[in-house]
Amino acid sequence: MKGRLCLIFMVFYFALILIVTVFLRGTNDRMFYRVCVIKAEQGRLKQELWHRQLELENLMNPAAVLESLGE
């Protein structure tokens, strides 16, 4: 009787471990996806900032200032 209860306990214990493992793996996959999305968005924003900085530098260029004064 004692051996049977021990076996049942072990089966439930291993089943619980497997369920927790599957849950943690799913959570890990979701977090990895969110990190990838955030990094992609961050890269896009950096690229847009770089583009706007180039536009600003072009407007501050002395030749562009003289050209706009000439018009």
Protein Blocks (a to p, Z undefined) as FASTA:
>chain_A
ZZmmmmmmmmmmmmmmmmmmmmmmmmmmmmmmmmmmmmmmmmmmmmmmmmmmmmmmmmmp
mklmmmmmmZZ
